[in-house]
Amino acid sequence: MTDPDKLDDTADNHERLETELLAKDWDLAQVSTADVDETTARHLLNDLVDDGVVTAVAEQRVLVHEPSGEAFGSIRQVVVFHRGWTAGCDAGEVDE
């Protein structure tokens, strides 16, 4: 017969849970830009400009993300930032 204490022992459960939570936090902190190539970024940027989300400031050679006020020197940077910003805003709505 098995010892019931061995089956009920949950002493290391907190360590496993903490490890899983840290892994999830790490995954969320990492931004994947692999799926945003230059062509895709240009198409997405055109949509963002048409929607008034991004403004190009030619004199300074920057792209301004209007909702946040952040300025970027690269098409990919602003597109990836907007994706993260949108995800953050969506997550904030769920939390509230």
N, C-alpha and C positions, 0 to 999 in steps of 0.2 A: 504494500500500500504506500502511496506517495505521501510525503510530509506536506500538510496543508500550508505550512508557513512558506514553503518554497513557491507555491502558486500565488500566494497573497503578497509576496514581497514586492513592494513598489519603491524600494529605496532609491533606485537609479532612474526612475521615471522623470524626475525633474531635470536631470542632466540631459536626457534624450530630448525632452521638450525644448530646453534652452538651446541645444545644438540645432534643432529644426528651425526654431525661431530666428536664430542668428543667420542661418542659411537663407531663409526667406528674406530677411532684411538685406542681406548682401545681394541677392538677386534683384530686389527692387531698387537698390542703389546703383546698380550697373545699367547704363543706358546702351542699348544695342543700336548701332548705326549701320550695321552691315546691310540691312535691307533698304537703306536710303543711298542709292547711287546718284550720280550727278544728274542724269536724265530725270529720274523720279523726283529729285529735289527741285529741279526747275519747274516741273509740272505742278508740284504742290505749292511752290512759291507763287506761281502765277495765280493759282486759286486763292491763296492768302492775300495777295495784292488786290485781286478783284473784289474780295470780300471786305477789304479795308482793314484787315488784321495786321498787315505788314506794309510799311511805307519805305520806299527807297529814297535815300538822301544822297543825290548824285555828287554834290559838292564835297561831302565827307566820305563818300564811297562806303556807306553803311546801310544796313537794313534795320529798320526800327520795328520791333514787335510792339504794336500800339497798346494792347491791353496791359502789358507789364512795364513798358517803357524801356526795355532792354535793347541795346544796339549790337549788331553783329556784322562782322566783315566777310562772312561766308554764307552762301545759300544753304549749304548743308547744316551749318550751325543753327540758323534761324528755324529751319524746318524741324530739326530734331528737338530744339528747345520748345517749339510750339507743341509738338507731340507730348512732351513731358509736362508742359504747363497745362495742357488740356486734361491730361490724365490726372494731374494733381488737383485741378479744379473739380473734376468729376468725383474724385475720391473724397474731396472736402464736402461735397453736397450729400454724399451718402453718410458721412460721419455726423453731419449736423442734425 
